[in-house]
Amino acid sequence: MGKYSEEVATNSSDTCLDCDAGKYSNVSAASSPGTCILCPAGKVSTAVAANSSELCLACDPGKYSTT
């Protein structure tokens, strides 16, 4: 979770790519970057390969996020 691989029939986690910061994925065996979901509006995450929306934290006062 928090990663995906576009490789077909791989048997190694070495082919997995991280979801970018600001996104998360709670899908096991994800096969595309489309499984990486943006944090909800008003929240942000600096974590790479986040596996839960709980890692998306409220924006600091005076800051905002539309995605």
C-alpha positions as CSV (number, residue, x, y, z in Angstrom):
1,M,0.0,0.0,0.0
2,G,1.2,3.5,-0.8
3,K,2.9,2.1,-3.9
4,Y,2.0,0.7,-7.3
5,S,3.8,-1.2,-10.1
6,E,3.0,-1.1,-13.8
7,E,5.2,-4.2,-14.4
8,V,3.2,-7.3,-15.5
9,A,3.8,-10.6,-13.7
10,T,6.5,-9.3,-11.4
11,N,7.5,-11.1,-8.3
12,S,9.6,-8.4,-6.7
13,S,8.6,-5.3,-4.7
14,D,11.6,-3.6,-6.3
15,T,9.4,-2.6,-9.3
16,C,7.0,-0.7,-7.0
17,L,6.9,3.0,-7.3
18,D,5.8,5.3,-4.5
19,C,2.7,7.4,-4.5
20,D,3.7,11.1,-4.6
21,A,3.5,13.4,-1.6
22,G,0.0,14.7,-1.3
23,K,-1.5,11.4,-2.4
24,Y,-2.1,8.0,-0.7
25,S,-3.2,4.5,-1.7
26,N,-4.7,1.9,0.5
27,V,-4.9,-0.7,-2.3
28,S,-2.8,-3.8,-2.2
29,A,-1.2,-5.0,-5.5
30,A,-2.0,-1.7,-7.2
31,S,-1.1,-1.6,-10.9
32,S,-1.3,2.0,-11.8
33,P,-0.6,5.5,-10.4
34,G,-4.4,6.1,-10.6
35,T,-4.8,4.2,-7.4
36,C,-2.9,7.1,-5.6
37,I,-5.7,9.4,-4.4
38,L,-5.2,13.1,-3.6
39,C,-5.6,14.2,-0.1
40,P,-9.0,15.8,0.5
41,A,-9.4,19.6,0.1
42,G,-8.0,21.4,3.1
43,K,-5.5,18.7,3.9
44,V,-2.0,18.0,2.8
45,S,0.7,15.3,3.2
46,T,4.4,15.5,2.8
47,A,4.7,11.7,3.2
48,V,5.8,9.7,0.1
49,A,4.2,6.3,-0.2
50,A,1.4,7.2,2.2
51,N,-1.0,4.3,2.7
52,S,-3.8,6.0,4.5
53,S,-5.8,9.3,4.4
54,E,-4.9,9.7,8.1
55,L,-1.5,10.9,6.9
56,C,-3.3,13.8,5.2
57,L,-3.2,16.6,7.8
58,A,-5.1,19.8,8.1
59,C,-3.3,22.7,6.4
60,D,-1.5,25.2,8.6
61,P,-3.3,28.4,9.5
62,G,-3.3,30.9,6.6
63,K,-2.7,28.1,4.1
64,Y,-5.1,26.1,2.0
65,S,-5.4,23.2,-0.5
66,T,-8.1,22.9,-3.1
67,T,-7.3,19.2,-3.8
